[in-house]
Amino acid sequence: MSDSSLRCPGCGAPAPANSARCDYCGAALATVTCPSCFAPMFAGSRFCARCGAEATREVVDGAASLKCPRCSELLQALRLGATSVQECAACGGLWMDPATLQKLSDAREEHAGVVSALAARVPVNAVASDTVRYIPCPRCAKLMNRVNFARSSGVVMDVCKNDGVWLDRGELQRVVSFVESGGLAAAREHQREQLVDERRRLEISKAASATTLADYQGFTLSASARTSSYNTSVEQLLFDALGLFLK
């Protein structure tokens, strides 16, 4: 079957790839690309008409359509396990919110399927993996920050603190590998230990401040009594310099 003549996923009638609506059943038609060969296919079709691969992409609502920050192509929804992300079919980059990235990281039972699904995709454009530049957020267009995942993974992602996370092709697989090797658990434990140490230092600092204040208050109350006990003028000058001498 040619790319220009596909079949409506609702009634099975033939329809050109650029059709917006089926002539037979009236169903709305939206063209997406095959996850394996990138041939055009209708959203809702179970299999690709060209290669027979099972469809895993989903159409993105027009109001939510975003452009790839790398190559400006429209992003498409992609099902990865129990979650949905947005993918650029041209360069293979992925856009998701932090909660989705957290879910993908924690769902260890789905990691093999996620890696397999991503490995099956061959992007149209080749983007140099060693190209380092700041890219705009697909939503707000502000330049995103570059953040090392878990501070120790070596996977530097592009992050917009308000809208989401962008991962170039291959970076989600590296995140999954880092998690599988225990790196995320170790990073979380290290962070927990740092928080405990920081809390301990804060408590010690507060205790020291309270002790100093109590000592000062006790001294001022009995300053007049102690003044008569100064044995030398050196002691007098010392307390004057500290601003503690009371007449």
C-alpha positions in Angstrom: 0.0 0.0 0.0 1.4 3.4 -1.0 2.0 6.2 1.6 -0.5 8.4 -0.3 -3.4 5.9 0.2 -3.9 4.7 3.8 -6.9 3.3 5.5 -9.2 4.9 8.0 -8.7 3.4 11.4 -12.4 3.6 12.1 -14.0 1.9 9.0 -11.0 0.7 7.1 -11.8 2.7 4.0 -8.9 3.9 1.8 -8.0 7.6 2.3 -5.1 9.8 1.1 -2.5 10.5 3.7 -3.3 14.2 3.6 -7.1 13.7 4.3 -8.5 15.5 7.3 -11.7 13.4 7.4 -12.8 10.0 6.1 -15.1 10.3 3.1 -17.0 7.1 4.1 -17.6 7.3 7.9 -16.8 11.0 8.5 -14.2 10.3 11.2 -11.5 12.9 11.7 -8.1 11.8 10.4 -4.8 13.0 11.8 -1.5 12.0 10.2 1.4 10.9 12.4 4.6 8.9 11.7 5.4 5.2 12.2 7.6 4.7 15.3 9.9 2.4 13.3 10.1 3.5 9.6 8.6 7.1 10.0 6.2 6.5 7.2 2.9 8.5 7.4 0.0 6.8 9.1 -3.3 7.8 10.7 -3.5 8.3 14.4 -5.5 5.4 15.9 -4.2 2.9 13.4 -2.9 -0.2 15.2 -0.2 -1.1 12.7 1.9 0.8 10.1 0.7 0.1 6.5 4.3 0.1 5.2 6.3 -1.9 7.7 3.7 -3.5 9.9 5.1 -2.1 13.2 2.7 -1.7 16.0 1.8 2.0 16.5 3.0 3.6 19.8 2.8 7.2 18.9 -0.3 9.3 19.7 -1.5 12.5 18.1 -0.8 15.7 20.1 -3.7 18.1 20.4 -3.3 21.2 18.2 -3.5 23.5 21.2 -0.7 21.6 22.9 1.6 21.2 19.9 5.2 22.2 20.7 8.2 22.6 18.5 11.5 20.8 19.0 14.1 23.2 20.6 16.8 21.6 18.4 15.3 21.4 14.9 12.0 23.2 15.2 9.9 20.1 14.1 6.6 19.6 15.7 6.7 17.2 18.7 4.5 14.1 18.8 3.3 12.1 21.8 5.0 8.9 22.4 3.9 6.1 24.8 6.7 4.8 27.0 5.4 2.1 29.3 2.6 3.6 31.4 3.7 7.2 30.7 3.5 9.6 27.7 6.2 12.0 26.6 6.6 14.2 23.6 9.2 13.2 20.9 10.8 14.8 17.9 10.8 12.3 15.1 13.5 14.2 13.3 16.2 14.3 16.0 14.9 11.8 18.5 14.8 14.3 21.4 12.3 13.9 24.2 10.3 16.5 26.2 8.6 15.7 29.5 7.7 17.2 32.8 9.8 16.4 35.9 7.1 14.2 37.4 7.2 12.0 34.2 11.0 11.7 34.4 10.7 10.7 38.0 8.1 8.1 37.1 10.3 6.7 34.3 13.3 6.6 36.7 11.4 4.8 39.5 9.5 2.3 37.3 12.4 -0.3 37.1 10.1 -3.0 35.8 9.5 -0.9 32.7 13.1 0.1 32.0 13.8 -2.8 29.5 10.7 -1.9 27.5 11.6 1.8 27.5 15.1 1.2 26.3 13.9 -1.2 23.6 11.2 1.2 22.3 13.7 4.1 22.1 16.4 1.9 20.4 14.0 1.0 17.6 13.7 4.7 16.5 16.0 6.0 13.9 15.9 9.8 13.7 15.8 11.6 10.4 18.4 14.2 11.3 21.7 13.5 13.0 22.4 16.0 15.8 26.0 16.1 17.0 26.0 14.7 20.6 29.0 16.8 21.6 27.3 20.1 20.6 27.0 22.2 23.7 24.6 25.1 23.5 21.7 26.5 25.5 18.3 25.8 23.9 14.9 27.5 24.4 12.1 25.9 26.3 9.4 24.5 23.9 6.7 26.2 26.0 8.0 29.6 27.3 10.9 30.0 24.8 13.3 31.1 27.6 16.8 29.6 27.5 16.9 26.5 29.7 19.6 25.6 32.3 21.9 22.6 31.8 21.6 20.3 34.8 23.5 17.1 35.6 20.9 14.5 36.5 21.2 13.5 40.2 24.3 15.7 40.2 26.6 12.8 39.5 25.2 10.8 36.5 27.1 12.7 33.8 23.8 13.1 31.9 23.4 16.9 31.4 19.8 17.7 30.6 18.2 21.0 29.5 15.7 22.1 32.2 13.1 24.8 32.4 12.2 25.1 36.1 8.6 26.1 35.2 7.8 23.8 32.3 9.8 20.7 31.8 12.9 18.7 30.8 14.5 18.2 27.4 16.6 15.1 26.8 18.6 14.7 23.5 18.5 11.3 21.8 20.2 8.6 23.9 20.1 10.6 27.2 17.0 8.9 28.6 18.7 5.5 28.0 21.7 6.8 29.9 19.5 7.9 32.8 17.9 4.5 32.9 21.3 2.8 32.9 22.4 5.1 35.7 19.4 4.2 37.8 19.8 0.5 37.0 23.4 0.6 38.2 22.3 2.0 41.6 23.5 5.5 40.9 20.2 7.2 41.7 19.8 5.4 45.0 23.4 6.3 45.9 22.9 9.9 45.0 19.7 10.1 47.1 21.5 8.6 50.1 24.4 11.1 49.7 21.9 13.9 49.6 20.1 12.6 52.7 23.4 12.5 54.5 24.2 16.0 53.4 20.9 17.2 54.8 21.5 15.4 58.1 24.9 17.0 58.4 23.6 20.5 57.5 20.8 20.1 60.1 23.4 19.1 62.7 25.6 22.1 61.9 22.6 24.4 62.2 21.6 23.0 65.6 25.2 23.4 66.9 25.3 26.9 65.6 22.0 27.8 67.3 23.2 26.2 70.6 26.5 28.2 70.4 24.6 31.4 69.7 22.2 30.8 72.7 25.2 30.1 75.0 26.9 33.3 73.9 23.8 35.3 74.5 23.2 33.8 77.9 26.9 34.5 78.9 26.6 38.1 77.7 23.4 38.7 79.6 24.8 37.2 82.8 27.9 39.3 82.5 26.0 42.6 82.0 23.9 42.0 85.1 27.0 41.6 87.3 29.3 44.0 85.5 29.2 46.6 88.2 30.1 44.0 90.8 33.0 42.8 88.8 34.4 46.2 87.9 35.9 46.6 91.4 37.8 43.3 90.9 39.8 44.4 87.9 43.4 44.1 89.1 45.2 45.9 86.2 44.5 48.6 83.7 45.0 46.0 80.9 41.8 44.2 81.9 40.0 47.5 81.9 41.2 48.4 78.4 40.2 44.9 77.1 36.6 45.2 78.3 36.4 48.8 77.0 37.6 47.6 73.6 34.9 44.9 73.6 32.3 47.5 74.5 31.3 45.5 77.6 32.5 47.9 80.3 29.5 49.4 82.1 30.0 52.5 84.4 
